[in-house]
């Protein structure tokens, strides 16, 4: 039942809200690589909002029916050269990686200007439990890896600084992903939206 409710009500809203947020963060005329594309609906919705963008996707598990073209990769090394795209987007992807910091470094390597992220911030056992439940309901049926690697605020700062990125946008909050009263449990400060800029060469 929870899975059905998520697919019918939560997922469409999530697609719309994340695409709305991302559309104001991605620079004009960018070639965008969406890492961990899934069904491709967020990337497609972003492309509809921003006709100036060129978006392609990669994922560990390429689904049979995706809203944009998606290429397979191993989840660790992005199969593209340094600075080969303008922007890398990752929407609720890093916490699925075996090594979130290493995948962030790969995104930084491939992006020329910035990395745009929607992910989670964990602040204790309760937040981690809520995030794990959300993850399981939304992803288990698709065979997505669920290591539950949620970063705390200090871990995020360390990972970002380590790869030489600078937070141009860092917004922690519900982001409008859930209506009331679900927002009381699944919103709060569990979510982060960020644009991480690369230093000018």
Secondary structure, DSSP 8 states (H G I E B T S, - for coil): -HHHHIIIIIHHHHHHHHHHHHHTTS-TT-EEEEES-TTSHHHHHHHHH-TT-EEEEEESS--SS-SS-EEE--SSS-SS-TT-EEEEEEES-GGGSSSHHHHHHHHHHHEEEEEEEEEE---SHHHHHHHHHHHHHHHGGGT---------HHHHHHHHHHTTEEEEEEEES-TT-S-TTHHHHHTTTSEEEEEEEE---
